Amino acid sequence: MGIIRSCFSFIAGTVTGIYVAQNYKVPNIAKVADTFFFMAKITEETYRKPPNNKDDDE
């Protein structure tokens, strides 16, 4: 009885996730994350300060 009680929320979440994925248009999280990281990389490269090279002046 203890293992069923401790795993109930995991099982219920899995079943609910399967139902939602099959019956609704759920976005691909991996693709959304890749797009976010790509845009963050572009933003960082655009607004990054230039490197401080003190050796160039000598």
Secondary structure, DSSP 8 states (H G I E B T S, - for coil): -HHHHHHHHHHHHHHHHHHHHHHS----HHHHHHHHHHHHHHHHHHH------GGGG-
